[in-house]
């Protein structure tokens, strides 16, 4: 399954829909996880941390 995680678009909203442990679990189960670039910065989850556990960081996942 292909799973996309966009960055938040609301003002003053800093959460991201997934953390590294979630990415790792999904990847181990055979899923592909795409995370929009800078999606986790407001929540102190850098893209490198997500990439290290198997996410693909994309400039945009919204088309």
Order of alpha helices (4+ residues) and beta strands (2+ residues): beta-alpha-beta-alpha-beta
